[in-house]
């Protein structure tokens, strides 16, 4: 992994380790092979926000829907 990417991944790991919120998937463990880094995280049913937005026009969620989901 290139040095800048490795630094970015390590920063993300440190941030995720500190997060503790009921609406954020928990990070349980991180391990790496010589080519990849694996994040073992809490299972969240229902798909990803990214996948959901890909199905929307202009990949945007209507404001009223967002207000309902993130109130």
Z-matrix of the N, CA and C atoms (Angstrom, degrees):
N
C 1 1.442
C 2 1.539 1 108.26
N 3 1.300 2 116.20 1 136.98
C 4 1.468 3 119.80 2 -179.89
C 5 1.531 4 110.99 3 -66.33
N 6 1.319 5 118.05 4 149.30
C 7 1.471 6 122.38 5 -173.81
C 8 1.538 7 114.46 6 -55.27
N 9 1.326 8 118.55 7 -42.70
C 10 1.467 9 119.93 8 -179.73
C 11 1.518 10 111.64 9 -65.97
N 12 1.316 11 116.79 10 -39.04
C 13 1.469 12 120.63 11 178.75
C 14 1.526 13 110.24 12 -67.52
N 15 1.330 14 116.82 13 -42.01
C 16 1.475 15 121.65 14 178.71
C 17 1.538 16 109.76 15 -59.98
N 18 1.313 17 116.83 16 -43.68
C 19 1.457 18 121.42 17 178.86
C 20 1.531 19 110.78 18 -61.98
N 21 1.310 20 116.54 19 -41.92
C 22 1.465 21 121.74 20 179.13
C 23 1.529 22 111.42 21 -63.56
N 24 1.329 23 116.97 22 -43.25
C 25 1.466 24 121.43 23 179.79
C 26 1.524 25 110.17 24 -66.01
N 27 1.305 26 118.16 25 -41.49
C 28 1.471 27 120.87 26 178.69
C 29 1.533 28 110.88 27 -63.77
N 30 1.327 29 116.86 28 -38.46
C 31 1.454 30 120.80 29 177.28
C 32 1.538 31 110.15 30 -64.03
N 33 1.318 32 116.42 31 -43.41
C 34 1.465 33 120.64 32 177.74
C 35 1.525 34 111.11 33 -61.71
N 36 1.334 35 117.60 34 -40.97
C 37 1.466 36 121.66 35 178.22
C 38 1.523 37 110.66 36 -59.97
N 39 1.321 38 117.19 37 -46.67
C 40 1.463 39 120.91 38 -178.32
C 41 1.524 40 111.41 39 -63.18
N 42 1.316 41 116.86 40 -40.38
C 43 1.465 42 120.38 41 178.47
C 44 1.517 43 110.56 42 -65.17
N 45 1.333 44 116.77 43 -46.79
C 46 1.459 45 120.73 44 -177.84
C 47 1.528 46 112.15 45 -64.26
N 48 1.318 47 117.67 46 -33.56
C 49 1.466 48 121.39 47 178.36
C 50 1.527 49 111.36 48 -63.16
N 51 1.321 50 117.19 49 -30.28
C 52 1.460 51 122.15 50 -177.44
C 53 1.526 52 113.26 51 -84.97
N 54 1.322 53 117.57 52 -19.68
C 55 1.465 54 120.50 53 -175.98
C 56 1.520 55 111.48 54 -72.04
N 57 1.319 56 115.57 55 133.98
C 58 1.460 57 121.22 56 176.01
C 59 1.526 58 107.92 57 -147.15
N 60 1.335 59 115.24 58 89.93
C 61 1.458 60 120.86 59 -177.05
C 62 1.517 61 108.20 60 -145.08
N 63 1.313 62 116.84 61 142.97
C 64 1.465 63 120.90 62 -175.76
C 65 1.530 64 113.31 63 -64.34
N 66 1.318 65 118.72 64 -20.57
C 67 1.466 66 121.60 65 -178.35
C 68 1.527 67 113.16 66 -104.38
N 69 1.326 68 116.99 67 13.35
C 70 1.462 69 121.74 68 177.40
C 71 1.523 70 107.93 69 -124.93
N 72 1.332 71 116.53 70 127.75
C 73 1.462 72 121.09 71 179.74
C 74 1.523 73 110.10 72 -59.38
N 75 1.322 74 115.93 73 136.15
C 76 1.461 75 121.38 74 -177.55
C 77 1.529 76 111.17 75 -82.38
N 78 1.315 77 114.69 76 142.44
C 79 1.459 78 121.83 77 174.55
C 80 1.524 79 107.38 78 -92.36
N 81 1.336 80 117.32 79 122.49
C 82 1.460 81 120.70 80 -179.00
C 83 1.523 82 112.73 81 -96.01
N 84 1.324 83 116.25 82 -40.76
C 85 1.458 84 119.14 83 -174.43
C 86 1.519 85 109.74 84 -160.02
N 87 1.328 86 115.65 85 154.81
C 88 1.461 87 121.88 86 176.05
C 89 1.522 88 107.30 87 -132.38
N 90 1.327 89 116.72 88 133.94
C 91 1.463 90 119.74 89 171.51
C 92 1.519 91 107.89 90 -144.36
N 93 1.312 92 114.90 91 161.98
C 94 1.456 93 118.12 92 -176.47
C 95 1.519 94 111.76 93 -137.36
N 96 1.314 95 114.18 94 149.39
C 97 1.454 96 121.36 95 170.99
C 98 1.531 97 105.89 96 -100.80
N 99 1.291 98 116.83 97 -173.19
C 100 1.464 99 118.60 98 179.93
C 101 1.527 100 112.26 99 -71.05
N 102 1.360 101 117.52 100 -13.26
C 103 1.465 102 120.39 101 -178.55
C 104 1.530 103 114.31 102 -119.89
N 105 1.346 104 118.20 103 -22.17
C 106 1.458 105 120.42 104 -172.38
C 107 1.521 106 112.45 105 -137.75
N 108 1.327 107 115.02 106 157.11
C 109 1.453 108 122.53 107 172.96
C 110 1.517 109 106.83 108 -112.58
N 111 1.332 110 117.12 109 133.79
C 112 1.460 111 122.15 110 -178.02
C 113 1.528 112 109.81 111 -114.31
N 114 1.312 113 116.06 112 128.41
C 115 1.459 114 122.40 113 176.83
C 116 1.518 115 107.21 114 -105.09
N 117 1.320 116 117.97 115 118.81
C 118 1.464 117 122.35 116 176.35
C 119 1.521 118 106.32 117 -94.54
N 120 1.346 119 114.64 118 113.33
C 121 1.461 120 119.84 119 -172.78
C 122 1.529 121 111.16 120 -126.20
N 123 1.301 122 113.97 121 163.87
C 124 1.457 123 122.35 122 175.92
C 125 1.528 124 109.49 123 -59.33
N 126 1.337 125 116.88 124 139.63
C 127 1.455 126 121.59 125 176.79
C 128 1.521 127 109.45 126 -75.92
N 129 1.320 128 115.93 127 131.69
C 130 1.459 129 121.65 128 176.78
C 131 1.518 130 106.87 129 -122.13
N 132 1.313 131 116.61 130 115.38
C 133 1.461 132 122.66 131 -177.87
C 134 1.520 133 111.29 132 -73.88
N 135 1.316 134 116.96 133 147.94
C 136 1.455 135 120.54 134 171.57
C 137 1.513 136 115.53 135 108.97
N 138 1.300 137 118.95 136 2.22
C 139 1.452 138 120.24 137 178.61
C 140 1.515 139 112.68 138 89.75
N 141 1.307 140 115.50 139 178.71
C 142 1.460 141 120.80 140 -176.71
C 143 1.524 142 111.06 141 -98.27
N 144 1.299 143 115.42 142 156.90
C 145 1.453 144 120.65 143 174.33
C 146 1.528 145 109.42 144 -62.54
N 147 1.313 146 116.56 145 -38.96
C 148 1.468 147 121.02 146 178.71
C 149 1.529 148 110.60 147 -58.85
N 150 1.336 149 117.15 148 -47.69
C 151 1.460 150 121.04 149 179.40
C 152 1.516 151 112.35 150 -62.95
N 153 1.315 152 116.26 151 -39.01
C 154 1.462 153 121.46 152 178.93
C 155 1.533 154 110.60 153 -64.21
N 156 1.325 155 116.46 154 -45.66
C 157 1.463 156 120.03 155 -178.36
C 158 1.526 157 112.30 156 -68.36
N 159 1.322 158 117.91 157 -27.52
C 160 1.465 159 120.72 158 177.42
C 161 1.523 160 111.36 159 -62.83
N 162 1.339 161 117.14 160 -24.94
C 163 1.468 162 120.85 161 -179.41
C 164 1.529 163 112.08 162 -86.03
N 165 1.310 164 117.99 163 -10.03
C 166 1.464 165 122.62 164 -176.59
C 167 1.532 166 110.94 165 -90.37
N 168 1.354 167 116.33 166 150.12
C 169 1.476 168 118.43 167 174.77
C 170 1.526 169 110.07 168 -59.91
N 171 1.300 170 116.55 169 134.68
C 172 1.466 171 123.28 170 -178.50
C 173 1.525 172 112.83 171 57.51
N 174 1.328 173 116.73 172 16.15
C 175 1.475 174 122.41 173 -179.91
C 176 1.520 175 112.58 174 53.71
N 177 1.325 176 115.35 175 38.04
C 178 1.455 177 120.90 176 -179.67
C 179 1.517 178 110.18 177 -125.00
N 180 1.313 179 115.92 178 144.08
C 181 1.456 180 122.18 179 176.88
C 182 1.525 181 108.02 180 -94.66
N 183 1.337 182 117.25 181 133.06
C 184 1.463 183 119.16 182 176.80
C 185 1.528 184 111.05 183 -58.46
N 186 1.312 185 116.92 184 145.08
C 187 1.460 186 121.96 185 -175.48
C 188 1.524 187 112.67 186 -56.82
N 189 1.336 188 117.52 187 -42.70
C 190 1.467 189 119.71 188 -179.09
C 191 1.526 190 111.70 189 -62.79
N 192 1.315 191 116.45 190 -38.46
C 193 1.466 192 120.55 191 177.59
C 194 1.524 193 110.67 192 -66.28
N 195 1.322 194 116.81 193 -43.04
C 196 1.466 195 120.85 194 178.94
C 197 1.526 196 110.90 195 -62.71
N 198 1.326 197 116.86 196 -40.43
C 199 1.468 198 120.26 197 178.93
C 200 1.528 199 110.64 198 -60.91
N 201 1.331 200 116.50 199 -38.72
C 202 1.469 201 120.39 200 179.81
C 203 1.525 202 110.56 201 -67.89
N 204 1.319 203 117.81 202 -42.26
C 205 1.464 204 121.93 203 -176.93
C 206 1.509 205 113.24 204 -72.68
N 207 1.336 206 118.14 205 -36.44
C 208 1.455 207 121.40 206 -174.55
C 209 1.531 208 113.23 207 -116.43
N 210 1.293 209 115.65 208 42.55
C 211 1.482 210 118.11 209 179.00
C 212 1.481 211 111.07 210 -83.05
